[in-house]
Amino acid sequence: MAQIAMHPRSPEPVHRLVAAKLRPPRPLTPLVPRPRVHALLGAAAHRSFVVVLAGPSGIGKTVALTQWAATQARPVAWVTVDARDNDPRRLWPHLAAALAGATGDPDLERSAAGPEPGSAEYVAALANRVVAHHARPILILDEYEHIVERDIHDRLELLTRVCADRLTLVVAARNRPALPVERLEPAGRLARVSWTELRFDADEARDLLTTGYGLPTALAPTAIDTETIVRELRDREEILDALLRFALGFDLKDRELFRTAFTPDAEFDFRPVAAELGLEVPVMVGVAAIEAVHFNPDVRLDTTHAVSNARIGFIGDRARLTALVEAQHLPTGDHTRHLLLKNRYAVDLVRTGAGWAMSRLYVENVWRTGDPKVLIGA
């Protein structure tokens, strides 16, 4: 028998750096200056080791951070995160390269070149170099919602712990990131910036119309008109966001986000859809009952919800929202079966101290495909 030559296993391929990830996206249109938002982010970064900016897609997190970063005297390192960055061998070299590029110190990148990227030794070496550096860089991680690996969260916590006040980590995500940095909150070293602070006020809305869209100043709304317009747009945005929080909270298994969508005594009437499926579901009364049904531990589902065709009407502190919601359900661990529903939602909402919340939902089915038993875990 012919001999087979044996060779050592080749090392794992090194992930190439993607230069586009290391800079903010370039705006397609001129941006309206927003010193109010710059001051808000600046104050948070000045007093904190970690700044978290969480909010829905499209609310303006990336634009706000891009504008703010351009005003900073401190060096700013930027990394746009994607799902492939759950591999620490890909993420951590990008972080090191971003810090090296921002500070002009190539040793920041070289100092961690020996250990396995993402290992405790790698992160410690990088952190020690940051601490020894004369600059106090700001590291911005945008679209951090893609990171689900616990080890990466833990290593970032190690980075902030070793660097302390020599580094400010700014994390932007669609949902609250799972970084274990709560220890910083009692000392005021963790800042959470609400996405609602990014909404345009009346002056900014007027600047957007005149500067951003070229509307002649003479035709721009008056301050009173602008305030009315902005208030109505905010209400419409928050009304729709209540339904989106319900859908996203359910899909992400985020109970905290899910609960914010409802008033404490909310009613959820799913009976018309259940009847179509040959099932029996009582009206759910109270947010605890609604949560118990949707997060039933005996029914493990992977779901996605898409909301469309929303219509909103409101008077004072009460509103009515109608929308189509497409809901895909697949048993966790068995995606060979599914139940896809297109449902029509009629939602009553009320204004609360924390914004708009749903007080009653009535759901009817438009069409469906798949196995109804999926919905009950059978």
PEDA-V423395 format. One record per residue. N is the residue number from 1. RES is the residue in three letters. NEAR is the number of other ideal C-beta (glycine too) atoms within 10 Angstrom. Layout:
N&RES&NEAR, N&RES&NEAR
//
This chain:
1&MET&3, 2&ALA&4, 3&GLN&5, 4&ILE&6, 5&ALA&5, 6&MET&5, 7&HIS&6, 8&PRO&5, 9&ARG&5, 10&SER&6, 11&PRO&6, 12&GLU&9, 13&PRO&7, 14&VAL&10, 15&HIS&16, 16&ARG&8, 17&LEU&15, 18&VAL&14, 19&ALA&10, 20&ALA&9, 21&LYS&19, 22&LEU&19, 23&ARG&14, 24&PRO&17, 25&PRO&12, 26&ARG&7, 27&PRO&11, 28&LEU&6, 29&THR&7, 30&PRO&10, 31&LEU&15, 32&VAL&19, 33&PRO&13, 34&ARG&22, 35&PRO&12, 36&ARG&13, 37&VAL&22, 38&HIS&17, 39&ALA&12, 40&LEU&19, 41&LEU&25, 42&GLY&14, 43&ALA&13, 44&ALA&21, 45&ALA&22, 46&HIS&11, 47&ARG&13, 48&SER&24, 49&PHE&21, 50&VAL&23, 51&VAL&23, 52&VAL&20, 53&LEU&27, 54&ALA&20, 55&GLY&22, 56&PRO&15, 57&SER&11, 58&GLY&8, 59&ILE&18, 60&GLY&16, 61&LYS&21, 62&THR&19, 63&VAL&17, 64&ALA&23, 65&LEU&24, 66&THR&20, 67&GLN&20, 68&TRP&23, 69&ALA&21, 70&ALA&11, 71&THR&13, 72&GLN&15, 73&ALA&5, 74&ARG&14, 75&PRO&19, 76&VAL&23, 77&ALA&26, 78&TRP&21, 79&VAL&22, 80&THR&22, 81&VAL&22, 82&ASP&14, 83&ALA&11, 84&ARG&11, 85&ASP&24, 86&ASN&15, 87&ASP&15, 88&PRO&19, 89&ARG&16, 90&ARG&19, 91&LEU&26, 92&TRP&25, 93&PRO&20, 94&HIS&22, 95&LEU&27, 96&ALA&25, 97&ALA&20, 98&ALA&26, 99&LEU&25, 100&ALA&21, 101&GLY&18, 102&ALA&21, 103&THR&21, 104&GLY&10, 105&ASP&20, 106&PRO&11, 107&ASP&13, 108&LEU&26, 109&GLU&19, 110&ARG&13, 111&SER&19, 112&ALA&25, 113&ALA&13, 114&GLY&10, 115&PRO&15, 116&GLU&13, 117&PRO&22, 118&GLY&21, 119&SER&17, 120&ALA&13, 121&GLU&12, 122&TYR&22, 123&VAL&25, 124&ALA&16, 125&ALA&20, 126&LEU&27, 127&ALA&22, 128&ASN&14, 129&ARG&21, 130&VAL&25, 131&VAL&14, 132&ALA&12, 133&HIS&19, 134&HIS&7, 135&ALA&16, 136&ARG&15, 137&PRO&24, 138&ILE&23, 139&LEU&23, 140&ILE&27, 141&LEU&26, 142&ASP&21, 143&GLU&20, 144&TYR&26, 145&GLU&19, 146&HIS&16, 147&ILE&22, 148&VAL&10, 149&GLU&15, 150&ARG&10, 151&ASP&12, 152&ILE&21, 153&HIS&16, 154&ASP&15, 155&ARG&23, 156&LEU&25, 157&GLU&19, 158&LEU&15, 159&LEU&19, 160&THR&22, 161&ARG&14, 162&VAL&17, 163&CYS&22, 164&ALA&13, 165&ASP&10, 166&ARG&16, 167&LEU&22, 168&THR&25, 169&LEU&23, 170&VAL&26, 171&VAL&23, 172&ALA&24, 173&ALA&21, 174&ARG&19, 175&ASN&16, 176&ARG&16, 177&PRO&20, 178&ALA&16, 179&LEU&22, 180&PRO&12, 181&VAL&21, 182&GLU&9, 183&ARG&12, 184&LEU&18, 185&GLU&13, 186&PRO&8, 187&ALA&9, 188&GLY&10, 189&ARG&17, 190&LEU&20, 191&ALA&22, 192&ARG&13, 193&VAL&23, 194&SER&11, 195&TRP&17, 196&THR&14, 197&GLU&15, 198&LEU&20, 199&ARG&18, 200&PHE&19, 201&ASP&16, 202&ALA&18, 203&ASP&15, 204&GLU&20, 205&ALA&20, 206&ARG&23, 207&ASP&17, 208&LEU&17, 209&LEU&19, 210&THR&17, 211&THR&15, 212&GLY&14, 213&TYR&11, 214&GLY&8, 215&LEU&14, 216&PRO&8, 217&THR&9, 218&ALA&6, 219&LEU&8, 220&ALA&17, 221&PRO&17, 222&THR&10, 223&ALA&11, 224&ILE&9, 225&ASP&12, 226&THR&21, 227&GLU&16, 228&THR&13, 229&ILE&15, 230&VAL&19, 231&ARG&11, 232&GLU&12, 233&LEU&13, 234&ARG&16, 235&ASP&18, 236&ARG&17, 237&GLU&17, 238&GLU&19, 239&ILE&23, 240&LEU&20, 241&ASP&20, 242&ALA&23, 243&LEU&22, 244&LEU&18, 245&ARG&22, 246&PHE&28, 247&ALA&20, 248&LEU&21, 249&GLY&23, 250&PHE&21, 251&ASP&18, 252&LEU&15, 253&LYS&14, 254&ASP&15, 255&ARG&13, 256&GLU&9, 257&LEU&19, 258&PHE&22, 259&ARG&18, 260&THR&18, 261&ALA&25, 262&PHE&26, 263&THR&18, 264&PRO&11, 265&ASP&10, 266&ALA&24, 267&GLU&18, 268&PHE&23, 269&ASP&18, 270&PHE&22, 271&ARG&17, 272&PRO&14, 273&VAL&21, 274&ALA&18, 275&ALA&13, 276&GLU&16, 277&LEU&19, 278&GLY&8, 279&LEU&14, 280&GLU&8, 281&VAL&17, 282&PRO&11, 283&VAL&12, 284&MET&21, 285&VAL&13, 286&GLY&15, 287&VAL&20, 288&ALA&11, 289&ALA&15, 290&ILE&22, 291&GLU&17, 292&ALA&12, 293&VAL&13, 294&HIS&18, 295&PHE&13, 296&ASN&12, 297&PRO&7, 298&ASP&6, 299&VAL&16, 300&ARG&12, 301&LEU&20, 302&ASP&15, 303&THR&16, 304&THR&14, 305&HIS&19, 306&ALA&12, 307&VAL&18, 308&SER&9, 309&ASN&9, 310&ALA&17, 311&ARG&8, 312&ILE&17, 313&GLY&11, 314&PHE&17, 315&ILE&7, 316&GLY&7, 317&ASP&11, 318&ARG&13, 319&ALA&23, 320&ARG&15, 321&LEU&23, 322&THR&14, 323&ALA&19, 324&LEU&14, 325&VAL&20, 326&GLU&15, 327&ALA&21, 328&GLN&17, 329&HIS&20, 330&LEU&18, 331&PRO&19, 332&THR&11, 333&GLY&7, 334&ASP&11, 335&HIS&9, 336&THR&6, 337&ARG&12, 338&HIS&16, 339&LEU&21, 340&LEU&15, 341&LEU&22, 342&LYS&15, 343&ASN&20, 344&ARG&16, 345&TYR&19, 346&ALA&14, 347&VAL&25, 348&ASP&16, 349&LEU&29, 350&VAL&17, 351&ARG&16, 352&THR&14, 353&GLY&5, 354&ALA&9, 355&GLY&17, 356&TRP&26, 357&ALA&23, 358&MET&25, 359&SER&19, 360&ARG&18, 361&LEU&22, 362&TYR&17, 363&VAL&19, 364&GLU&15, 365&ASN&16, 366&VAL&13, 367&TRP&10, 368&ARG&16, 369&THR&10, 370&GLY&15, 371&ASP&14, 372&PRO&17, 373&LYS&14, 374&VAL&19, 375&LEU&20, 376&ILE&15, 377&GLY&13, 378&ALA&9
//
